[in-house]
């Protein structure tokens, strides 16, 4: 559901994967009408996914890098949203399919931040995804919404088996619904619990600065520490897969 923290998690995780490893990381913002990640990462860029239209049939890494922005702190590559309703309508599932299939050959990690509505673009991204991270706040409305999403996935034949994982966001000491409560409702792994640290996180957002600025910051927020744990898990899993 909206307001769960998807864009903040996606942007901070992309930064962290880039800062804490030698991986190449691409962050794609598919919130096509309004964007979002450019605000969290303080990147100002005029080119977007739509600018790949003339070269879609022969897409390569040079074309992609020609339209991405570079976040200066982590050097993660960001494909920003057009932030324009008219242009958003002209972006098709072919844009997403060709981008993701091409990017797989050149990037170690591709993170895609989706909007909350189901449309052909989001459907294509979900079909292409190796893993689907569902961001859930620990409250009853979020749990009910997740149930509706699973019914929609079933109707659209989107198979979440061995792909969907839950990220519990905005965890704090007074949280009433715990991990065990969520597990009673859904049989999907909870990969991370991200603690709320409103003072530090909101301050950074209001100042328009990214949450990560270096590979080893001092006095990181609780949220950033939990993102680092998630990043470490993903990097270790990738390392094991590469070794096997």
C-alpha positions as CSV (number, residue, x, y, z in Angstrom):
1,X,0.0,0.0,0.0
2,X,1.1,3.6,-0.4
3,X,3.2,5.2,2.2
4,X,4.9,2.0,3.2
5,X,8.4,3.2,2.5
6,X,9.2,1.4,-0.8
7,X,11.1,4.2,-2.5
8,X,13.2,5.0,0.6
9,X,14.1,1.3,1.0
10,X,14.9,0.8,-2.7
11,X,17.1,3.9,-2.9
12,X,19.0,3.2,0.4
13,X,19.4,-0.5,-0.4
14,X,20.8,0.4,-3.9
15,X,23.3,2.8,-2.3
16,X,24.3,0.2,0.3
17,X,24.9,-2.6,-2.2
18,X,27.0,-0.2,-4.2
19,X,29.0,1.1,-1.3
20,X,29.6,-2.1,0.5
21,X,30.7,-4.3,-2.4
22,X,32.3,-4.2,-5.8
23,X,28.9,-4.8,-7.4
24,X,27.5,-2.8,-10.2
25,X,24.0,-1.6,-9.2
26,X,21.1,-0.1,-11.3
27,X,18.1,1.5,-9.6
28,X,15.0,1.9,-11.8
29,X,12.1,4.2,-10.7
30,X,8.9,3.0,-12.2
31,X,6.7,5.5,-10.3
32,X,6.3,7.0,-13.7
33,X,3.9,9.9,-13.0
34,X,5.5,11.3,-9.9
35,X,8.9,9.7,-9.3
36,X,10.4,9.6,-5.8
37,X,13.9,8.2,-5.7
38,X,15.4,11.3,-7.2
39,X,14.3,13.2,-4.0
40,X,15.8,10.6,-1.6
41,X,19.1,10.5,-3.6
42,X,19.3,14.2,-4.5
43,X,19.9,13.5,-8.2
44,X,18.5,15.9,-10.8
45,X,18.4,14.3,-14.2
46,X,16.2,15.1,-17.2
47,X,16.5,11.8,-19.0
48,X,14.4,8.8,-18.2
49,X,13.3,5.3,-19.4
50,X,11.3,6.9,-22.2
51,X,14.5,8.3,-23.8
52,X,15.5,4.7,-24.6
53,X,12.6,4.5,-27.1
54,X,14.6,5.1,-30.3
55,X,17.1,2.4,-29.4
56,X,14.9,-0.2,-27.8
57,X,15.5,-2.8,-30.5
58,X,19.3,-2.6,-30.2
59,X,19.6,-1.7,-26.6
60,X,23.0,-2.1,-24.9
61,X,24.8,-0.9,-21.8
62,X,26.0,2.3,-23.4
63,X,22.4,3.3,-24.2
64,X,21.4,2.6,-20.6
65,X,24.3,4.5,-19.1
66,X,23.6,7.4,-21.4
67,X,20.3,8.0,-19.7
68,X,21.1,7.1,-16.1
69,X,22.1,9.6,-13.4
70,X,25.0,8.9,-11.0
71,X,24.4,9.4,-7.3
72,X,27.6,11.1,-6.3
73,X,28.0,9.6,-2.8
74,X,27.8,5.9,-3.7
75,X,28.0,6.1,-7.5
76,X,25.0,4.0,-7.9
77,X,23.3,4.4,-11.3
78,X,19.8,5.6,-11.3
79,X,17.2,5.5,-14.0
80,X,14.8,8.2,-12.8
81,X,11.1,8.5,-13.5
82,X,9.9,10.9,-16.2
83,X,7.6,12.4,-13.5
84,X,5.2,13.3,-16.2
85,X,1.7,11.8,-16.7
86,X,1.7,12.2,-20.5
87,X,5.1,10.6,-21.0
88,X,4.2,7.8,-18.5
89,X,1.3,6.8,-20.7
90,X,3.7,6.3,-23.6
91,X,6.0,3.9,-21.7
92,X,5.1,0.3,-22.4
93,X,5.8,-3.1,-21.2
94,X,8.3,-3.4,-24.0
95,X,10.4,-0.7,-22.5
96,X,10.5,-2.6,-19.2
97,X,11.2,-6.0,-20.7
98,X,14.0,-4.9,-23.0
99,X,15.6,-2.7,-20.3
100,X,15.6,-5.4,-17.7
101,X,16.7,-8.2,-20.0
102,X,19.5,-6.1,-21.4
103,X,20.6,-4.8,-18.0
104,X,20.9,-8.3,-16.6
105,X,24.0,-8.7,-18.8
106,X,25.8,-5.6,-17.4
107,X,24.7,-5.2,-13.8
108,X,25.0,-7.4,-10.7
109,X,21.9,-6.0,-9.1
110,X,18.9,-4.3,-10.6
111,X,16.5,-2.8,-8.1
112,X,13.1,-1.7,-9.5
113,X,10.8,0.6,-7.4
114,X,7.2,0.0,-8.4
115,X,4.1,2.1,-7.9
116,X,1.2,0.6,-6.0
117,X,-1.2,0.1,-8.9
118,X,-1.3,-2.9,-11.1
119,X,-0.7,-1.9,-14.8
120,X,1.0,-3.5,-17.8
121,X,4.4,-1.8,-16.9
122,X,4.4,-3.1,-13.3
123,X,3.1,-6.5,-14.4
124,X,6.0,-6.8,-16.8
125,X,8.5,-5.9,-14.1
126,X,7.0,-8.5,-11.7
127,X,7.2,-11.1,-14.5
128,X,10.9,-10.3,-15.1
129,X,11.8,-10.2,-11.4
130,X,14.0,-12.9,-9.8
131,X,12.8,-11.7,-6.4
132,X,9.9,-9.7,-5.2
133,X,10.3,-7.8,-2.0
134,X,6.9,-6.8,-0.5
135,X,7.2,-3.9,1.9
136,X,4.7,-4.2,4.7
137,X,4.2,-2.0,7.8
138,X,3.1,-4.0,10.8
139,X,-0.5,-3.0,11.0
140,X,-3.9,-4.5,10.2
141,X,-4.5,-2.4,7.0
142,X,-1.2,-3.5,5.5
143,X,-2.0,-7.2,6.3
144,X,-5.4,-6.9,4.7
145,X,-3.9,-5.2,1.6
146,X,-1.4,-8.0,1.2
147,X,-4.2,-10.5,1.2
148,X,-5.9,-8.6,-1.7
149,X,-2.5,-8.4,-3.5
150,X,-2.1,-12.2,-3.3
151,X,-5.6,-12.7,-4.8
152,X,-4.7,-10.3,-7.6
153,X,-1.5,-12.1,-8.3
154,X,-3.5,-15.4,-8.5
155,X,-5.9,-13.9,-11.0
156,X,-3.1,-12.5,-13.2
157,X,-1.1,-15.8,-12.9
158,X,1.9,-14.0,-11.3
159,X,3.6,-16.8,-9.4
160,X,5.2,-15.6,-6.1
161,X,6.5,-19.1,-5.2
162,X,10.2,-18.9,-4.2
163,X,10.3,-15.3,-5.3
164,X,8.2,-13.2,-2.8
165,X,9.8,-12.1,0.5
166,X,8.4,-9.7,3.0
167,X,10.3,-6.6,4.4
168,X,8.7,-5.4,7.6
169,X,9.2,-1.6,7.8
170,X,8.8,0.9,10.6
171,X,9.3,-1.4,13.5
172,X,9.5,0.2,16.9
173,X,9.2,-0.9,20.5
174,X,5.5,-0.2,20.6
175,X,4.7,-2.2,17.5
176,X,1.7,-4.4,18.3
177,X,1.9,-6.8,15.4
178,X,5.2,-8.8,15.5
179,X,6.9,-11.1,13.0
180,X,5.1,-14.1,14.4
181,X,1.7,-12.4,13.9
182,X,2.5,-11.8,10.2
183,X,3.6,-15.4,9.8
184,X,0.3,-16.6,11.1
185,X,-1.4,-15.0,8.1
186,X,1.1,-15.7,5.3
187,X,3.6,-18.4,4.4
188,X,6.3,-16.1,3.0
189,X,9.7,-15.5,4.5
190,X,10.3,-12.3,6.3
191,X,13.7,-11.3,5.1
192,X,14.2,-8.1,7.1
193,X,12.8,-6.0,9.9
194,X,13.6,-2.4,9.4
195,X,13.4,-0.2,12.5
196,X,11.8,3.2,12.5
197,X,14.2,6.1,13.2
198,X,12.0,9.0,12.4
199,X,14.3,11.7,13.7
200,X,17.4,10.9,11.7
201,X,15.6,9.6,8.6
202,X,13.1,12.5,8.4
203,X,15.8,15.0,8.9
204,X,17.8,13.6,6.0
205,X,14.7,13.6,3.8
206,X,13.8,17.2,4.7
207,X,17.3,18.3,3.9
208,X,17.2,16.5,0.6
209,X,20.3,14.4,1.3
210,X,20.8,10.6,0.8
211,X,20.9,8.4,3.9
212,X,24.2,6.9,2.9
213,X,27.3,9.1,2.2
214,X,30.2,6.7,2.6
215,X,31.0,3.1,3.1
216,X,31.7,3.5,6.8
217,X,29.6,6.2,8.3
218,X,29.6,7.0,12.0
219,X,26.3,7.2,13.9
220,X,24.2,5.6,11.3
221,X,20.4,5.6,11.9
222,X,18.8,2.3,13.0
223,X,17.1,2.1,9.6
224,X,20.4,2.3,7.8
225,X,21.9,-0.3,10.0
226,X,19.0,-2.7,9.2
227,X,19.4,-1.9,5.5
228,X,23.1,-2.8,5.8
229,X,22.1,-6.2,7.3
230,X,19.7,-6.8,4.4
231,X,22.4,-5.9,1.9
232,X,24.9,-8.2,3.7
233,X,22.4,-11.1,3.4
234,X,21.9,-10.4,-0.3
235,X,25.6,-10.2,-1.0
236,X,26.3,-13.4,0.8
237,X,23.6,-15.2,-1.1
238,X,24.9,-14.0,-4.4
239,X,28.4,-15.1,-3.4
240,X,27.2,-18.6,-2.6
241,X,25.4,-18.8,-5.9
242,X,28.4,-17.7,-7.8
243,X,30.6,-20.2,-6.0
244,X,28.2,-23.1,-6.8
